[in-house]
Amino acid sequence: MTKPATPWPVAIGVAAQRAGVSARMVRHYESLGLLPEVARTDSGYRQYTEADVHTLRFIRRSRDLGFSMEEIATLLGLWKDRERASSQVKKVAQAHIANLSERIAAMQTIQRSLQSLVKCCHGDDRPDCPILDDLANTPELAARH
């Protein structure tokens, strides 16, 4: 027999679980204004609606795709604006793709540098190590010496 669904509104723990985030993150999203203030019981407990949980899922999915909190705020505003043009949403996504491409290129440069250093290291019992030599030879130190 299946357990009956919890009626709405729900407490923060239930909302967080249904959205796939922690209660701490729910509070964080509220503090950033990504989630509007929710109703509270007479004793001060937060009460979340199905719409709040849907918004939390939207935020979680946006985070999964690497959008910044600022970008998520923009996307949430566009999502809630039924008069918006899809071109506005696409522009945010394209800017995010460009940022990701830059970060990927930077990470690939780092990876190639490390691969080169690892290739130069003998990895034996000798104390000399080109990896440590490179780490110790930063441009700032070289300029001072």
KOLKOL-963049 format. One record per residue (C-alpha): x, y, z. Coordinates in steps of 0.001 Angstrom, whole numbers. Layout:
<atom c1="X" c2="Y" c3="Z"/>
...
END
This chain:
<atom c1="0" c2="0" c3="0"/>
<atom c1="1393" c2="3419" c3="-911"/>
<atom c1="1711" c2="6153" c3="1635"/>
<atom c1="-650" c2="9086" c3="984"/>
<atom c1="1001" c2="12285" c3="-241"/>
<atom c1="1673" c2="14942" c3="2348"/>
<atom c1="-828" c2="17762" c3="1902"/>
<atom c1="318" c2="21279" c3="1087"/>
<atom c1="1715" c2="23438" c3="2584"/>
<atom c1="4723" c2="21534" c3="3911"/>
<atom c1="7587" c2="22228" c3="6307"/>
<atom c1="11059" c2="23159" c3="5109"/>
<atom c1="12448" c2="19617" c3="5422"/>
<atom c1="9719" c2="18138" c3="3246"/>
<atom c1="10011" c2="20951" c3="687"/>
<atom c1="13777" c2="20533" c3="552"/>
<atom c1="13503" c2="16777" c3="94"/>
<atom c1="10932" c2="17120" c3="-2680"/>
<atom c1="13113" c2="19676" c3="-4462"/>
<atom c1="16320" c2="17691" c3="-4030"/>
<atom c1="18144" c2="20327" c3="-1986"/>
<atom c1="19038" c2="20744" c3="1672"/>
<atom c1="17028" c2="22833" c3="4111"/>
<atom c1="20127" c2="25003" c3="4506"/>
<atom c1="20093" c2="25745" c3="766"/>
<atom c1="16386" c2="26584" c3="900"/>
<atom c1="17160" c2="29203" c3="3572"/>
<atom c1="20103" c2="30447" c3="1495"/>
<atom c1="17953" c2="30847" c3="-1624"/>
<atom c1="15389" c2="32723" c3="460"/>
<atom c1="18082" c2="35034" c3="1842"/>
<atom c1="19212" c2="35806" c3="-1729"/>
<atom c1="15650" c2="36597" c3="-2755"/>
<atom c1="15506" c2="33718" c3="-5247"/>
<atom c1="12580" c2="32249" c3="-3360"/>
<atom c1="9955" c2="34684" c3="-2086"/>
<atom c1="9226" c2="34800" c3="1626"/>
<atom c1="6916" c2="31983" c3="2521"/>
<atom c1="4031" c2="31920" c3="4929"/>
<atom c1="4737" c2="30941" c3="8502"/>
<atom c1="2713" c2="29160" c3="11119"/>
<atom c1="1750" c2="30925" c3="14345"/>
<atom c1="4817" c2="29322" c3="15925"/>
<atom c1="7091" c2="30678" c3="13167"/>
<atom c1="7666" c2="27557" c3="11065"/>
<atom c1="7987" c2="28118" c3="7330"/>
<atom c1="5225" c2="26673" c3="5163"/>
<atom c1="6021" c2="25854" c3="1525"/>
<atom c1="3558" c2="25444" c3="-1296"/>
<atom c1="3797" c2="23230" c3="-4340"/>
<atom c1="4767" c2="26330" c3="-6352"/>
<atom c1="7636" c2="27020" c3="-3914"/>
<atom c1="8941" c2="23473" c3="-4395"/>
<atom c1="8674" c2="23908" c3="-8176"/>
<atom c1="10741" c2="27095" c3="-7894"/>
<atom c1="13316" c2="25256" c3="-5768"/>
<atom c1="13576" c2="22568" c3="-8454"/>
<atom c1="14086" c2="25275" c3="-11083"/>
<atom c1="16900" c2="26742" c3="-8984"/>
<atom c1="18495" c2="23331" c3="-8408"/>
<atom c1="18423" c2="22493" c3="-12119"/>
<atom c1="19895" c2="25898" c3="-12948"/>
<atom c1="22695" c2="25272" c3="-10448"/>
<atom c1="23249" c2="21817" c3="-11950"/>
<atom c1="23861" c2="23566" c3="-15277"/>
<atom c1="26367" c2="25895" c3="-13632"/>
<atom c1="24428" c2="29147" c3="-13762"/>
<atom c1="25506" c2="31748" c3="-11200"/>
<atom c1="23075" c2="33007" c3="-8575"/>
<atom c1="22804" c2="36272" c3="-10501"/>
<atom c1="21979" c2="34401" c3="-13698"/>
<atom c1="19465" c2="32250" c3="-11833"/>
<atom c1="17760" c2="35373" c3="-10497"/>
<atom c1="17500" c2="36659" c3="-14072"/>
<atom c1="16189" c2="33310" c3="-15331"/>
<atom c1="13636" c2="33124" c3="-12521"/>
<atom c1="12394" c2="36574" c3="-13422"/>
<atom c1="12090" c2="35573" c3="-17057"/>
<atom c1="10393" c2="32282" c3="-16125"/>
<atom c1="7755" c2="34101" c3="-14111"/>
<atom c1="7234" c2="36774" c3="-16785"/>
<atom c1="4806" c2="35240" c3="-19258"/>
<atom c1="5265" c2="38296" c3="-21523"/>
<atom c1="9025" c2="37764" c3="-21946"/>
<atom c1="10586" c2="36967" c3="-25275"/>
<atom c1="12433" c2="33668" c3="-25517"/>
<atom c1="15305" c2="35619" c3="-27068"/>
<atom c1="15987" c2="37081" c3="-23613"/>
<atom c1="16351" c2="33600" c3="-22137"/>
<atom c1="18517" c2="32465" c3="-25027"/>
<atom c1="20815" c2="35466" c3="-24535"/>
<atom c1="21416" c2="34477" c3="-20879"/>
<atom c1="22101" c2="30869" c3="-21872"/>
<atom c1="24453" c2="31882" c3="-24690"/>
<atom c1="26430" c2="34160" c3="-22356"/>
<atom c1="26711" c2="31258" c3="-19919"/>
<atom c1="27946" c2="28961" c3="-22699"/>
<atom c1="30594" c2="31527" c3="-23657"/>
<atom c1="31714" c2="31741" c3="-20021"/>
<atom c1="31853" c2="27943" c3="-19764"/>
<atom c1="33922" c2="27777" c3="-22959"/>
<atom c1="36444" c2="30247" c3="-21521"/>
<atom c1="36675" c2="28292" c3="-18275"/>
<atom c1="37059" c2="24988" c3="-20129"/>
<atom c1="39866" c2="26446" c3="-22262"/>
<atom c1="41631" c2="27707" c3="-19115"/>
<atom c1="41272" c2="24305" c3="-17447"/>
<atom c1="42638" c2="22565" c3="-20551"/>
<atom c1="45674" c2="24879" c3="-20474"/>
<atom c1="46224" c2="23969" c3="-16830"/>
<atom c1="45830" c2="20283" c3="-17658"/>
<atom c1="48413" c2="20479" c3="-20458"/>
<atom c1="50868" c2="22277" c3="-18145"/>
<atom c1="50463" c2="19633" c3="-15456"/>
<atom c1="50769" c2="16813" c3="-17967"/>
<atom c1="54017" c2="18319" c3="-19211"/>
<atom c1="55376" c2="18633" c3="-15671"/>
<atom c1="54377" c2="15072" c3="-14807"/>
<atom c1="56075" c2="13849" c3="-17976"/>
<atom c1="59310" c2="15591" c3="-16924"/>
<atom c1="59251" c2="14087" c3="-13435"/>
<atom c1="61172" c2="10833" c3="-13080"/>
<atom c1="58962" c2="9715" c3="-10200"/>
<atom c1="61790" c2="7757" c3="-8622"/>
<atom c1="63778" c2="7925" c3="-5369"/>
<atom c1="65726" c2="11025" c3="-6378"/>
<atom c1="64823" c2="14253" c3="-4540"/>
<atom c1="64821" c2="16495" c3="-7606"/>
<atom c1="61323" c2="17131" c3="-8901"/>
<atom c1="60406" c2="19406" c3="-11813"/>
<atom c1="56844" c2="19664" c3="-10509"/>
<atom c1="57982" c2="21174" c3="-7195"/>
<atom c1="60602" c2="23293" c3="-8986"/>
<atom c1="57907" c2="24767" c3="-11202"/>
<atom c1="55568" c2="25412" c3="-8268"/>
<atom c1="58372" c2="27157" c3="-6369"/>
<atom c1="59424" c2="29227" c3="-9376"/>
<atom c1="56432" c2="31574" c3="-9627"/>
<atom c1="56870" c2="34698" c3="-11767"/>
<atom c1="56558" c2="36910" c3="-8656"/>
<atom c1="59467" c2="35126" c3="-6970"/>
<atom c1="61579" c2="35139" c3="-10117"/>
<atom c1="61130" c2="38911" c3="-10436"/>
<atom c1="62279" c2="39465" c3="-6829"/>
<atom c1="65393" c2="37265" c3="-7113"/>
END
